[in-house]
Amino acid sequence: MPSSPTLCPRVLDVISDFVDGELDSNAVAEVEQHLERCLACASRVRFELELKRRLSGLRDRQISLPLQRRIRELLR
């Protein structure tokens, strides 16, 4: 997957699946190659991984409405 602004939306469309480990090995390899060259997409993946890590620690806690709103805003 060449690093090109026109391909970034395609990569961003699969970021969630990539972070969740739901892509096949070929797709994973393509995304990883793109992330080596595209700082914007790599930054987004780091954000998604950190968000997932933090949210997984909240499973047993009640999430406040302001935090829920903030998370929704960040995901937009």
DSSP file (Angstrom, degrees, kcal/mol; ACC not computed):
  #  RESIDUE AA STRUCTURE BP1 BP2  ACC     N-H-->O    O-->H-N    N-H-->O    O-->H-N    TCO  KAPPA ALPHA  PHI   PSI    X-CA   Y-CA   Z-CA
    1    1 A M              0   0    0      0, 0.0     3,-0.0     0, 0.0     6,-0.0   0.000 360.0 360.0 360.0 105.1    0.0    0.0    0.0
    2    2 A P        -     0   0    0      0, 0.0     2,-1.0     0, 0.0     5,-0.1  -0.254 360.0-107.5 -63.0 150.2    1.9    3.1   -1.2
    3    3 A S        +     0   0    0     30,-0.1     3,-0.0     3,-0.1    31,-0.0  -0.703  63.9 139.9 -82.0 108.6    1.9    6.1    1.2
    4    4 A S    >>  -     0   0    0     -2,-1.0     3,-1.8     1,-0.1     4,-1.0  -0.991  61.3-122.5-150.6 140.1   -0.3    8.5   -0.5
    5    5 A P  T 34 S+     0   0    0      0, 0.0     3,-0.4     0, 0.0    -1,-0.1   0.813 111.9  60.4 -54.3 -30.4   -3.0   10.9    0.8
    6    6 A T  T 34 S+     0   0    0      1,-0.2     4,-0.3     2,-0.2    -3,-0.1   0.754 104.6  48.8 -71.6 -21.3   -5.6    9.3   -1.4
    7    7 A L  T <> S+     0   0    0     -3,-1.8     4,-1.9     1,-0.2     3,-0.4   0.663  88.8  83.6 -90.2 -16.5   -5.0    5.9    0.3
    8    8 A C  H  X S+     0   0    0     -4,-1.0     4,-3.2    -3,-0.4     5,-0.2   0.896  87.2  53.7 -56.4 -43.6   -5.3    7.3    3.9
    9    9 A P  H  > S+     0   0    0      0, 0.0     4,-1.8     0, 0.0    -1,-0.2   0.894 107.6  52.5 -58.9 -35.9   -9.1    7.2    4.0
   10   10 A R  H  > S+     0   0    0     -3,-0.4     4,-0.6    -4,-0.3    -2,-0.2   0.910 112.4  44.3 -64.2 -41.8   -8.9    3.5    2.9
   11   11 A V  H >X S+     0   0    0     -4,-1.9     3,-1.3     1,-0.2     4,-0.5   0.919 111.1  53.5 -68.1 -43.5   -6.5    2.8    5.8
   12   12 A L  H >< S+     0   0    0     -4,-3.2     3,-0.7     1,-0.3     4,-0.4   0.815 100.2  62.8 -62.3 -29.1   -8.6    4.8    8.2
   13   13 A D  H 3< S+     0   0    0     -4,-1.8    -1,-0.3    -5,-0.2     4,-0.2   0.766 111.6  36.9 -65.6 -24.5  -11.6    2.7    7.3
   14   14 A V  H <X S+     0   0    0     -3,-1.3     4,-2.7    -4,-0.6    -1,-0.2   0.343  85.2 102.8-110.0   6.3   -9.9   -0.4    8.6
   15   15 A I  H <X S+     0   0    0     -3,-0.7     4,-3.1    -4,-0.5     5,-0.3   0.918  82.4  49.9 -57.2 -46.3   -8.1    1.1   11.6
   16   16 A S  H  > S+     0   0    0     -4,-0.4     4,-2.2     1,-0.2    -1,-0.2   0.927 113.0  46.0 -60.2 -44.9  -10.7   -0.3   14.1
   17   17 A D  H  4>S+     0   0    0     -4,-0.2     5,-3.2     2,-0.2     6,-0.5   0.887 113.2  51.1 -64.3 -37.7  -10.4   -3.8   12.6
   18   18 A F  H ><5S+     0   0    0     -4,-2.7     3,-1.2     3,-0.2    -2,-0.2   0.947 112.0  45.5 -62.7 -49.4   -6.6   -3.5   12.6
   19   19 A V  H 3<5S+     0   0    0     -4,-3.1    -2,-0.2     1,-0.3    -1,-0.2   0.855 113.9  49.8 -63.2 -36.0   -6.5   -2.4   16.3
   20   20 A D  T 3<5S-     0   0    0     -4,-2.2    -1,-0.3    -5,-0.3    -2,-0.2   0.464 113.3-118.0 -84.3  -1.0   -9.0   -5.2   17.2
   21   21 A G  T < 5S+     0   0    0     -3,-1.2    -3,-0.2    -4,-0.4    -2,-0.1   0.831  75.5 128.3  71.2  32.2   -6.9   -7.8   15.4
   22   22 A E      < +     0   0    0     -5,-3.2     2,-0.3    -6,-0.2    -4,-0.2   0.281  40.1  97.2-105.9   9.6   -9.8   -8.6   12.9
   23   23 A L  S    S-     0   0    0     -6,-0.5     2,-0.0    -5,-0.2    -9,-0.0  -0.694  76.3-111.7 -97.1 152.0   -7.9   -8.3    9.6
   24   24 A D     >  -     0   0    0     -2,-0.3     4,-2.5     1,-0.1     5,-0.2  -0.319  38.9 -99.0 -73.3 167.3   -6.4  -11.1    7.6
   25   25 A S  H  > S+     0   0    0      1,-0.2     4,-2.2     2,-0.2     5,-0.1   0.826 121.8  53.1 -61.6 -34.3   -2.6  -11.3    7.4
   26   26 A N  H  > S+     0   0    0      2,-0.2     4,-2.1     1,-0.2    -1,-0.2   0.931 111.2  45.7 -66.0 -44.8   -2.4   -9.7    4.0
   27   27 A A  H  > S+     0   0    0      2,-0.2     4,-2.6     1,-0.2    -2,-0.2   0.893 111.3  53.2 -65.3 -39.6   -4.5   -6.7    5.1
   28   28 A V  H  X S+     0   0    0     -4,-2.5     4,-2.9     1,-0.2     5,-0.2   0.932 109.0  49.5 -59.8 -45.8   -2.4   -6.4    8.3
   29   29 A A  H  X S+     0   0    0     -4,-2.2     4,-2.2     1,-0.2    -1,-0.2   0.902 111.2  49.3 -61.0 -42.0    0.8   -6.4    6.2
   30   30 A E  H  X S+     0   0    0     -4,-2.1     4,-2.1     2,-0.2    -1,-0.2   0.927 113.0  46.4 -63.8 -44.7   -0.6   -3.6    3.9
   31   31 A V  H  X S+     0   0    0     -4,-2.6     4,-2.8     1,-0.2    -2,-0.2   0.932 112.0  50.9 -64.5 -44.6   -1.7   -1.5    6.9
   32   32 A E  H  X S+     0   0    0     -4,-2.9     4,-1.4     1,-0.2    -1,-0.2   0.895 109.4  50.7 -61.3 -40.0    1.7   -1.9    8.6
   33   33 A Q  H  X S+     0   0    0     -4,-2.2     4,-0.6    -5,-0.2    -1,-0.2   0.916 112.0  47.6 -62.7 -42.0    3.6   -0.9    5.5
   34   34 A H  H >X S+     0   0    0     -4,-2.1     4,-1.9     1,-0.2     3,-1.3   0.918 108.1  54.8 -64.4 -42.8    1.4    2.2    5.2
   35   35 A L  H 3< S+     0   0    0     -4,-2.8    -1,-0.2     1,-0.3    -2,-0.2   0.781  98.9  62.9 -64.2 -27.1    1.9    3.1    8.8
   36   36 A E  H 3< S+     0   0    0     -4,-1.4    -1,-0.3    -3,-0.2    -2,-0.2   0.780 116.8  29.5 -65.7 -25.7    5.7    3.0    8.4
   37   37 A R  H << S+     0   0    0     -3,-1.3     2,-0.7    -4,-0.6    -2,-0.2   0.628 109.9  69.3-108.7 -18.2    5.4    5.8    5.9
   38   38 A C     X  -     0   0    0     -4,-1.9     4,-2.3     1,-0.2     5,-0.2  -0.866  51.1-175.5-114.3 104.2    2.4    7.8    7.1
   39   39 A L  H  > S+     0   0    0     -2,-0.7     4,-2.3     1,-0.2     5,-0.2   0.844  84.6  56.5 -65.6 -34.0    2.8    9.6   10.4
   40   40 A A  H  > S+     0   0    0      2,-0.2     4,-1.9     1,-0.2    -1,-0.2   0.937 111.8  40.9 -64.8 -46.4   -0.8   10.8   10.4
   41   41 A C  H  > S+     0   0    0      2,-0.2     4,-2.3     1,-0.2    -2,-0.2   0.892 114.1  53.2 -69.3 -38.8   -2.2    7.3   10.2
   42   42 A A  H  X S+     0   0    0     -4,-2.3     4,-2.2     1,-0.2    -2,-0.2   0.894 108.8  50.5 -62.4 -39.0    0.4    5.9   12.6
   43   43 A S  H  X S+     0   0    0     -4,-2.3     4,-2.3     2,-0.2    -1,-0.2   0.904 109.0  51.4 -64.2 -41.2   -0.6    8.6   15.1
   44   44 A R  H  X S+     0   0    0     -4,-1.9     4,-2.6     2,-0.2    -2,-0.2   0.896 108.9  50.7 -63.5 -40.0   -4.3    7.6   14.7
   45   45 A V  H  X S+     0   0    0     -4,-2.3     4,-2.7     2,-0.2     5,-0.2   0.922 109.5  50.4 -64.4 -43.1   -3.5    4.0   15.4
   46   46 A R  H  X S+     0   0    0     -4,-2.2     4,-2.4     1,-0.2    -2,-0.2   0.916 111.4  49.4 -59.7 -42.3   -1.5    4.9   18.5
   47   47 A F  H  X S+     0   0    0     -4,-2.3     4,-2.8     2,-0.2    -2,-0.2   0.940 111.7  47.7 -60.4 -48.3   -4.5    7.0   19.6
   48   48 A E  H  X S+     0   0    0     -4,-2.6     4,-2.5     1,-0.2    -2,-0.2   0.897 112.4  49.5 -61.9 -41.4   -7.0    4.1   19.0
   49   49 A L  H  X S+     0   0    0     -4,-2.7     4,-2.2     2,-0.2    -1,-0.2   0.914 113.3  46.0 -64.1 -42.7   -4.7    1.6   20.8
   50   50 A E  H  X S+     0   0    0     -4,-2.4     4,-2.6    -5,-0.2     5,-0.2   0.906 112.6  50.3 -67.7 -41.3   -4.4    3.9   23.8
   51   51 A L  H  X S+     0   0    0     -4,-2.8     4,-2.8     2,-0.2     5,-0.2   0.927 111.4  48.7 -61.4 -45.0   -8.1    4.6   23.9
   52   52 A K  H  X S+     0   0    0     -4,-2.5     4,-2.2    -5,-0.2    -2,-0.2   0.912 111.4  50.4 -61.7 -42.5   -8.9    0.9   23.7
   53   53 A R  H  X S+     0   0    0     -4,-2.2     4,-0.9     1,-0.2    -2,-0.2   0.933 113.8  44.3 -61.7 -46.5   -6.4    0.2   26.6
   54   54 A R  H  < S+     0   0    0     -4,-2.6     3,-0.5     1,-0.2     4,-0.3   0.900 113.4  49.6 -67.8 -40.1   -7.9    2.9   28.8
   55   55 A L  H >< S+     0   0    0     -4,-2.8     3,-1.7     1,-0.2    -1,-0.2   0.857 103.2  60.5 -68.3 -33.8  -11.5    1.9   28.1
   56   56 A S  H >< S+     0   0    0     -4,-2.2     3,-0.9     1,-0.3    -1,-0.2   0.808 100.1  57.0 -64.3 -26.6  -10.8   -1.7   28.8
   57   57 A G  T 3< S+     0   0    0     -4,-0.9    -1,-0.3    -3,-0.5     3,-0.2   0.550 100.8  59.1 -78.0  -7.2   -9.8   -0.7   32.3
   58   58 A L  T X   +     0   0    0     -3,-1.7     3,-1.8    -4,-0.3    -1,-0.2   0.316  68.3 111.6-101.9   7.1  -13.2    0.9   32.8
   59   59 A R  T <  S+     0   0    0     -3,-0.9    -1,-0.2     1,-0.3    -2,-0.1   0.847  84.5  37.6 -52.0 -41.4  -15.3   -2.2   32.2
   60   60 A D  T 3  S+     0   0    0     -3,-0.2     2,-0.3     2,-0.1    -1,-0.3   0.390 106.2  82.8 -95.2   3.9  -16.5   -2.4   35.8
   61   61 A R  S <  S-     0   0    0     -3,-1.8     2,-0.4     0, 0.0    -3,-0.0  -0.779  82.3-112.7-109.5 152.7  -16.9    1.3   36.4
   62   62 A Q        -     0   0    0     -2,-0.3     2,-0.5     1,-0.0    -2,-0.1  -0.694  31.0-138.1 -78.9 129.7  -19.7    3.6   35.6
   63   63 A I        -     0   0    0     -2,-0.4     5,-0.0    -4,-0.1    -1,-0.0  -0.801  20.4-122.6 -92.9 126.1  -18.6    6.1   33.0
   64   64 A S     >  -     0   0    0     -2,-0.5     4,-2.4     1,-0.1     5,-0.2  -0.241  18.6-116.3 -65.3 153.8  -19.8    9.7   33.6
   65   65 A L  H  > S+     0   0    0      1,-0.2     4,-2.6     2,-0.2     5,-0.2   0.899 115.0  53.8 -59.5 -43.0  -21.9   11.4   31.0
   66   66 A P  H  > S+     0   0    0      0, 0.0     4,-2.3     0, 0.0    -1,-0.2   0.907 110.4  47.4 -59.6 -38.5  -19.2   14.1   30.4
   67   67 A L  H  > S+     0   0    0      2,-0.2     4,-2.6     1,-0.2    -2,-0.2   0.910 110.2  52.3 -68.1 -40.5  -16.7   11.4   29.7
   68   68 A Q  H  X S+     0   0    0     -4,-2.4     4,-2.2     1,-0.2    -1,-0.2   0.920 111.1  47.6 -59.3 -43.3  -19.1    9.6   27.4
   69   69 A R  H  X S+     0   0    0     -4,-2.6     4,-2.4     2,-0.2    -2,-0.2   0.914 111.1  50.9 -63.2 -43.3  -19.6   12.9   25.5
   70   70 A R  H  X S+     0   0    0     -4,-2.3     4,-2.4     1,-0.2    -2,-0.2   0.907 109.7  49.9 -62.1 -42.7  -15.9   13.5   25.3
   71   71 A I  H  X S+     0   0    0     -4,-2.6     4,-1.9     1,-0.2    -1,-0.2   0.921 110.3  50.4 -63.0 -43.6  -15.2   10.0   24.0
   72   72 A R  H  X S+     0   0    0     -4,-2.2     4,-0.8     1,-0.2    -2,-0.2   0.903 110.1  50.8 -60.5 -41.0  -17.9   10.5   21.3
   73   73 A E  H >< S+     0   0    0     -4,-2.4     3,-0.7     1,-0.2    -2,-0.2   0.915 110.3  49.3 -62.8 -42.6  -16.4   13.8   20.3
   74   74 A L  H 3< S+     0   0    0     -4,-2.4    -1,-0.2     1,-0.2    -2,-0.2   0.836 107.8  54.4 -66.9 -31.9  -12.9   12.2   19.9
   75   75 A L  H 3<        0   0    0     -4,-1.9    -1,-0.2     1,-0.2    -2,-0.2   0.667 360.0 360.0 -77.3 -15.8  -14.2    9.4   17.9
   76   76 A R    <<        0   0    0     -4,-0.8    -1,-0.2    -3,-0.7    -2,-0.2   0.485 360.0 360.0 -72.6 360.0  -15.8   11.8   15.3
